[in-house]
């Protein structure tokens, strides 16, 4: 078996509309997801210990990559035992889907190591969590259901994104619980109407996301749990970003700049924010089928 390297791309939510709770306990959503060129790196090599092993320096606790390997083996994946080493660059528990991206990257690489049908990969991805399916084929996509039903969409107009991580984590489960406590969920009818609006917008390539859809329904829950998130949003807004959003369940904040000058404007915003927030990244959205070697180190 040869060594395989695979990049795992962070995601941002340019729109996250949250509805009621399903019978399985997950919330209905309609979300516009983009992969960006901030990425972890997985190195998948033969294991010298006789069994599968996952190594992620600096990160403890459950790892979706380990769950992905278990699911692959259960599905009959016959690759020799593997050692998967993960170099983390995506902030942990930050709303950017880093763990899900890592699991998706492993699933993308798995057929290179042993035969595996695409439909089996897709089924495993859906079983691992709502953010995993969207990262099997990095690029812009619409997520519906609880996020596990994913459809590729055309690229948007030229834009760049400022990513402002926070020095603390937020649990997705805690944020959704707070959203329920605050009564933030939309009715099924309202969510369906907004989903249709989002689908209509996404049918036209090269569009700019309208402000009524550039929302994150979990924002109030995130800022309720950690008011520092609201302070970061104000700081990003002061740089001139068109839209300022909490990414996923937070606490990462993103600023979106549109138009031909957006890369330069995002870079200038980074310079302005870096002194206050430390690690701030100007990221570009990935087009589907991007050359993975172009990701940020």
C-alpha positions in Angstrom: 0.0 0.0 0.0 1.3 3.4 -0.9 1.1 6.6 1.3 -1.8 8.9 0.3 -2.1 12.6 1.2 -5.5 14.2 1.2 -6.6 17.8 2.1 -9.6 18.3 4.3 -11.2 21.7 3.5 -13.0 23.9 6.1 -16.5 25.0 5.3 -18.4 28.2 5.9 -22.2 28.7 5.9 -23.2 31.7 3.9 -26.8 31.0 4.9 -28.1 28.7 7.7 -31.8 28.6 8.1 -33.0 26.4 11.0 -36.4 24.8 11.4 -38.2 22.4 13.7 -36.8 19.3 15.3 -37.2 16.0 13.5 -38.2 12.7 15.2 -34.5 11.7 15.2 -33.7 14.7 17.3 -31.9 16.6 14.5 -33.1 20.0 13.3 -34.4 20.7 9.8 -32.2 23.1 8.0 -31.6 24.7 4.6 -28.0 25.9 4.3 -25.7 27.3 1.6 -22.3 25.7 2.3 -18.9 26.7 0.7 -15.6 25.0 1.1 -12.7 27.3 1.5 -9.0 26.9 1.0 -8.2 26.6 4.7 -7.4 22.9 5.1 -6.2 20.1 7.4 -3.9 17.5 5.9 -4.3 13.8 6.2 -1.4 11.4 5.6 -2.7 7.8 5.2 0.1 5.2 5.4 0.5 1.5 6.2 0.2 0.9 10.0 3.2 -0.8 11.6 1.2 -1.8 14.6 -1.1 -4.3 12.9 -4.3 -2.4 13.3 -5.8 0.9 12.3 -4.6 4.0 14.2 -5.6 7.6 14.1 -3.1 10.3 15.2 -4.1 13.9 15.6 -1.5 15.8 17.6 -2.9 18.4 20.0 -6.5 17.1 19.8 -8.1 14.8 22.3 -11.5 13.1 22.5 -13.7 11.4 19.9 -12.6 11.7 16.3 -14.8 11.3 13.3 -12.0 9.8 11.3 -11.9 6.9 13.6 -15.6 6.5 13.2 -15.1 6.6 9.4 -12.5 3.8 9.5 -14.8 1.7 11.7 -17.7 2.2 9.2 -15.4 1.5 6.2 -14.3 -1.8 7.8 -18.0 -2.7 8.6 -18.8 -2.1 4.9 -16.1 -4.5 3.8 -13.3 -2.1 3.0 -10.3 -4.5 2.5 -7.3 -2.1 2.7 -4.4 -3.2 4.9 -4.4 -1.6 8.4 -3.8 2.1 8.1 -2.2 4.9 10.2 -3.9 8.2 9.6 -2.0 11.2 10.8 -4.0 14.5 10.8 -2.3 17.9 10.8 -4.8 20.3 12.1 -5.1 23.8 10.6 -8.9 24.3 10.8 -9.9 25.6 14.3 -11.4 22.9 16.5 -15.1 23.1 17.6 -15.3 26.4 15.7 -18.3 25.9 13.4 -16.1 25.2 10.4 -16.6 21.5 10.1 -13.0 20.5 10.7 -13.8 17.0 12.0 -16.3 16.4 9.3 -13.9 17.6 6.6 -11.3 15.1 8.0 -13.7 12.2 7.8 -14.8 13.2 4.3 -11.1 13.4 3.2 -10.5 9.9 4.4 -13.6 8.7 2.6 -12.5 10.3 -0.6 -9.1 8.6 -0.3 -10.4 5.2 0.7 -11.2 3.9 -2.8 -7.6 4.6 -3.8 -6.5 2.0 -1.2 -9.1 -0.7 -1.8 -12.2 -1.0 -4.0 -15.2 0.7 -2.6 -18.5 1.7 -4.4 -19.4 5.4 -4.5 -22.8 4.7 -3.1 -21.2 3.0 -0.1 -19.0 6.0 0.5 -22.0 8.3 0.3 -24.0 6.1 2.7 -21.2 6.1 5.3 -20.8 9.9 5.0 -24.5 10.5 5.7 -24.3 8.3 8.7 -21.3 10.2 10.2 -23.0 13.6 10.4 -24.7 16.4 8.5 -21.5 18.2 7.5 -19.7 15.1 6.1 -21.6 14.6 2.8 -21.1 18.2 1.6 -17.3 17.8 1.9 -17.0 14.6 -0.2 -17.0 16.8 -3.3 -15.7 20.2 -2.0 -17.4 23.2 -3.5 -20.6 25.2 -3.1 -23.6 23.1 -2.2 -27.1 23.3 -0.7 -27.8 21.2 2.3 -31.3 20.3 3.3 -33.0 17.7 5.5 -30.8 17.9 8.6 -27.9 18.9 6.3 -27.3 15.3 5.1 -29.1 15.8 1.8 -26.6 17.7 -0.4 -26.8 19.1 -3.9 -24.0 20.8 -5.8 -24.8 24.4 -6.9 -23.2 26.8 -9.3 -20.3 29.0 -8.2 -21.3 32.4 -6.9 -20.0 35.8 -7.9 -16.4 36.6 -7.1 -15.9 37.0 -3.3 -13.4 36.4 -0.5 -13.9 35.6 3.1 -12.2 36.8 6.3 -12.1 34.0 8.9 -11.8 35.2 12.5 -11.5 32.3 15.0 -12.1 32.7 18.7 -9.9 31.5 21.6 -12.7 29.2 22.9 -14.9 26.5 21.5 -18.7 26.1 21.3 -20.4 22.8 21.3 -22.9 22.4 18.4 -25.3 20.6 20.7 -25.1 23.4 23.3 -25.8 26.0 20.6 -28.9 24.1 19.3 -30.2 23.7 22.8 -29.8 27.4 23.4 -31.6 28.1 20.1 -34.5 25.9 21.2 -34.6 27.7 24.6 -34.7 31.1 22.8 -37.4 29.8 20.3 -35.3 30.6 17.3 -36.5 27.8 15.0 -38.6 28.6 12.0 -42.0 26.9 11.3 -41.9 24.2 8.7 -43.9 26.4 6.3 -41.5 29.3 6.7 -38.4 27.1 6.3 -39.9 25.6 3.1 -40.6 29.0 1.7 -37.1 30.3 2.5 -35.6 27.1 1.1 -37.4 27.7 -2.2 -36.0 31.3 -2.3 -32.5 30.0 -1.7 -32.9 27.4 -4.4 -34.2 30.0 -6.9 -31.2 32.2 -6.1 -28.7 29.4 -6.5 -30.1 28.4 -9.9 -28.3 31.4 -11.4 -24.6 31.1 -11.6 -22.5 34.1 -10.7 -25.1 35.7 -8.4 -24.5 37.7 -5.2 -26.3 36.3 -2.2 -29.1 38.7 -1.2 -29.1 40.1 2.3 -32.4 38.4 3.3 -30.7 35.0 2.7 -27.3 35.9 4.2 -28.4 35.0 7.7 -27.5 32.4 10.3 -30.4 31.5 12.6 -28.0 30.2 15.2 -26.3 33.6 15.6 -28.4 34.7 18.6 -27.8 31.4 20.4 -24.0 31.6 19.8 -23.9 35.2 21.1 -26.2 34.4 24.0 -23.7 31.7 25.2 -20.6 33.8 24.4 -21.1 37.6 24.0 -17.5 37.8 22.7 -18.9 36.5 19.4 -21.0 39.6 19.0 -18.0 41.8 19.7 -16.0 40.0 17.0 -18.9 40.5 14.6 -18.9 44.2 15.2 -15.1 44.4 14.6 -15.5 42.6 11.3 -18.4 44.8 10.3 -16.1 47.8 10.8 -13.8 46.6 8.1 -16.4 47.1 5.5 -17.5 43.5 4.9 -20.7 43.1 3.0 -22.0 40.4 5.3 -20.8 39.3 8.7 -21.9 35.9 9.9 -21.3 33.4 12.6 -20.0 30.3 10.9 -22.2 27.3 11.6 -22.8 27.0 15.3 -19.9 29.3 16.1 -17.8 30.7 17.6 -15.9 31.5 14.4 -16.9 34.8 12.7 -16.6 35.4 9.0 -16.8 38.5 6.9 -17.8 38.2 3.2 -16.5 40.7 0.6 -17.9 40.7 -3.0 -16.6 41.8 -6.3 -13.3 41.9 -8.2 -11.5 43.8 -5.4 -12.7 41.3 -2.7 -9.3 39.4 -2.3 -7.5 42.7 -1.7 -10.3 44.0 0.6 -10.2 40.7 2.6 -6.5 40.9 2.9 -6.7 44.5 4.2 -9.4 43.4 6.7 -7.1 40.7 7.9 -4.3 43.2 8.6 -6.7 45.4 10.5 -8.1 42.5 12.6 -5.0 40.5 13.3 -3.6 42.7 16.1 -6.8 42.2 18.1 -7.7 38.6 17.2 -4.4 37.0 16.4 -4.9 34.2 13.8 -7.1 35.8 11.1 -7.2 34.2 7.6 -8.3 35.5 4.3 -9.8 32.5 2.5 -11.1 32.0 -1.0 -14.0 29.7 -1.8 -13.2 26.6 -3.7 -14.7 25.9 -7.1 -15.8 22.3 -7.6 -13.0 20.1 -8.8 -10.4 22.5 -7.5 -6.7 21.4 -7.4 -6.3 20.6 -3.7 -2.7 21.7 -3.8 -3.8 25.4 -3.8 -5.1 25.3 -0.2 -3.7 27.6 2.5 -0.9 26.1 4.6 
